[in-house]
């Protein structure tokens, strides 16, 4: 009986070892990719005549695959979530979301940034550096509820790459590949009196 | 119990089915999404987590079934090995095609995606894009020249005329928007031919740097959904510190706009696809792998179910076969289906019924045979004749108790052995085994022979009869011990002789004696001395011989005594003392007593018992003769006879002498009448003792003493009733 079991267990061990080796190699290959960075430098809610505006400065560095995708005409969309509600799980008017799209046009060789939720604000740049630099100073309209924030109310903001906006073929790899995972840590500040 | 059933159903059936369904939906959703449809991107993590959990569930379900199969295999459960074989076959049948299709699908997918990217097509698209750029650049140069021309014109235009000049210029140049920015960046004047572009686009820092550096800025820019030509030139003549800037937006012709957009989109779609090629392959490979895993796991799970479903009736059939083999015919069989398995089940059920009937018949027959055998054994055990059974090879197969008793051997220990082997171990039985072996070899159907055999119990006369069993089944030898029968016959004959002697001889003796005495009285002294002496001797001889004859006739009379003994409880030691006291004073005899302690009681005829004792003492004295002084020892002792089934006690009365001992060849016949080794005596003494012993349910035996002489032992049964202390008669 022992002699008949030994080859089976050896094969099983070899298979397990192979799977582990593949997993380790895969993890190593994934970790080898340089991820991008996304940091919120500053943010504040500024009052204007029309509506409160979010002034936000983001330092963004795209990963190699992201930059490559952008140059191949794949739009990258960043989701910016602003939340000034007291309770996160309850519905509130003091929440807003903006989707900023970065795009490249090959004919004109221009990089464009635009707020998908405010189509009027469109800017184009000759280089990707200028494009990303434009994220350092953005003004995004906010709902009126942000104009009446009580003093000292916490305002939280977070930015992340919206993988759901990627082409279908990229969505599944984006779940696993670190190069496609780009999100900022939450930035929080206290509102001044509206 | 119901909840446990539900739980079992959920764990074994529902969960794996749900897992398969979840995996299927996940694969479909991922495939749909990867192809560009769907909108499940935000649920990817949940979908993948659900798929992973489903895979784990399926793996656990399969592992659990494998474990159960292993336990069943180790336990030797009915149908387990067949189930394993069937499972392997099903998996081997199903998995390779799935894997082959998987491999082909991957290869096909890879080739198809690669085929999308035709090199010539890519080059054509690049060329088209370049042509578009050239056309746009040409238009851009024209717009730049027009803008420079207008800026030159505006240099001499007063400030309040600027707006009018722009309004004229926009129509003249065909621009969409013209704006003059002051040195401080403020809008000095602006005009637009398209209401969508009323708000002037402000130059950013990059543009201003280009203007300052290169003296102008000209670029095609995507503005909104439209590609516009944007040109900025400084207004000539202004001092650098307050130099104004003319910015013009020029549209491309509608046709060119559409063409360039088409070229850009086509080229861009191609580039996008080219970039996504690897991801597309990876995504579809992952989805195909999902589908492969799903298929393999589903096939394996289904194979378990199919194998179990197919093997279950066979397993129950095997269990039923085992039960039938163990003699349990009431084991329930699986319900017969309408197929070959059902036919097998029905056939098995019919076979089981027939086996059950046959077994019952065989059992009944075996019981009957056993009953017959027990009856036969009982019969054989109660036969007084010895019975030996032999197989056709002459080996002993059966021997009854009488055979053992007659032959004086443990015949059952020789079962299975031949007569030669028995003879080798029991050489004294050669007179029995040799004729028997000869008859067995002779092959006669029936035979008989009278044998004289020396057994442990003495010489025996045996009437041996044998017969060969039918169908060469062996032989049976039956033998009777004629020794006792012969003795009884001789006893009866001697009794008849004695009665005739007593009756026919005794009657004339008295007249003869009286006549002889009368002759003696009449003629003695009246005739001559010589004649008187003759008469005296003759009459003396007649009288003495008549006395001797009377003694002998009386002895015969005693032997042939027709009256039964009068049995009464007798205190044996007391009776012995009475008799022995008669010899006590005889100086010629040395007599000693060694009587058992207590007072053994026997039920006996005191007169005959006295006679027996006298005969034994007389026999001893006669055996010693005159050569030396007789030394007699009379003893009693209590013994228990273990040979009999009932535990009975006996008292043994022994008379030992210091004579020459028993003659050679002394045996049972020495207790028959007229058998004696002595010159004197009638030869009836021991015969009478034996007869008295037998009348009292006892026996007599004789043996030599180690110190010389012989001892005769009379054994009598102890009277159990009277020994409890009732009245005892001594004389």
Interface residues (C-beta under 8 A of the other chain):
Chain A: X68 X69 X72 X73 X74 X105 X106 X107 X108 X110 X112 X119 X122 X123 X124 X125 X126 X130 X163 X164 X165 X166 X167 X168 X169 X170 X171 X172 X173 X175
Chain B: X30 X33 X34 X35 X36 X37 X38 X39 X41 X42 X44 X45 X48 X129 X132 X133 X136 X204 X206 X219 X220 X221 X222 X223 X224 X227 X260 X263 X264 X267 X268 X269 X271 X272 X274 X275 X276 X279 X280 X282 X283 X286 X287
